Amino acid sequence: MDADIVSPLAGKIGLQQPVIIETIEWALNFAVLSDIHRDLADLPSPFEPLVQMYEQGGTFNLDAAGHIEVDTAAIPKGSIEQALARVPLDMDGKSLNALNEG
């Protein structure tokens, strides 16, 4: 994705941290690839949880100790094997609202 497209978009939505801008760029690239390569179109977007978090005003940060910081929580990155073993959270509106209220 051309930086001339990503930079104004990132600035417009108010997300200035480089890692967040990178994830927006990756999400846009995945969307373009999904349009071009039909075999990818049936895959769930790996960026949808981040996009939903951004839409709700959330952000994240990566700290020097290798944690992902979301609000006041620090979550270890872990390995690919650990990520694959986790049960995915429901991302429907009702479940997200319940998490936000909790």
Protein Blocks (a to p, Z undefined) as FASTA:
>chain_A
ZZklmmmmmmmnopabfklmmmmmmmmmmmmmmmmmmmlmmpccfklmmmmmmmnopacd
ddfkopacehjbccdfbjmklmmmpccddfbfklmmmmmmZZ
